[in-house]
């Protein structure tokens, strides 16, 4: 019996004739921080979007606590348990920071506004954004927007949080503030899957690193092994190139 929260078996995703994911096997255990690395176009974000069912797989299965979610009708219920933080923040521009962190709670989880506000403020405090609750997205920086987006996802109190390149749309000086929040979340025991180009985060914070190449998982394992003794030549080439750039 697997202890995995999420288990992906024989996953394939095609866009027309183009096969983006090929026979993917992937699992996430409770409390793990899994970093997914690889070149642009290797299928990393598509894998994440399939796990959250923003893209529907062409074939294969995705198990959540042992049940195939592709056969379930209640996708909204599943998505409350497997949250997502996007590259471009996806905040509602017409809502304040606080309202952004309340709306999912009241509409999807049916929490009353007072409870939703308390929970939203708690998570905004955790990400260092409590002073900005009355601000609108246009009034705050990219790093601050991403921290609000993380608080919004946390306010739904998911079992797993997916991060799709959460720092790639940020100016370099703002990357650190978001990574610090993510490190704190990792140390708190939150189960996380992070698609990232931040190799220091993948190496230092992850419990497991997955290297994707041309739509397949070429190698996965403990960060020490992946970064210091990769078995796959493609992993070695990728890390040599990316670490040289950084």
Phi, psi and omega in degrees: 000126182283146174265009184290139170285313179239134177224125181250128181232130175050038184285132175227140176224124177244143167244101187065235180271353185270116177272112185268325176236133185233112172049056183277130169242130191200135176220154181231119179269157179303131177085355180284149167245108184255119175261131179252118183240166180150168181293160172301136181086006182276351178107005185300305183294325178296320176300314181297317181292330174290319180300323180269003179061027167285335167240137179268123181302150177288321177202171182099188181220152175236115182261133174241112188052041174086354181253134182287110184288343180290346178255006181262149180274331189270076180292325181297323177296317178297317184292337175290336182266339178236093185276169183219136173245125189262160178300319186258023172072311179057036174282156175276114187293336182272001180246149175290170176306313181297314181298322177301324183274353179258330193299318179294323180296316184283323185276321186264312182274350178062031174286150176286154187304322181296315178295317180298321180294317179298315181294316179301314181296323179301314182283328175295325175296319181297326182264008176076028183240016184295332181287351187247021189297335181263000180280154173262156182310324182294344184264000182235163184284169178300318178296322178292320177301317182292325177293323175295318179299323177292316178299319179300316179295318180294328182298337176281353179052059180286161174280328181227139176241126179261134179240119180259093181046061190292346181249358190286341178266006186260150169296149186308323183287347180264349183298317185300320183294325178286318179297325178296319176298317181294323176298316179300319178296318179298317181290340179280350178099005178295136176281125188224142169237121190236113168277121189208151169259001181275094187292328179295320177297312181301319183286319191267334188252331186291151167266340178210141176242134178245123177257120179256143180213119176053044173084004177233159171276106184281330182196145173212152180167190179295144182307321180301319180289311184298316185276331186253332182220054181298139181273333185268133182297324179294323176298315182298315181295316180299311183293322178299316181291312187288322180289329176294323179292324182277000000 
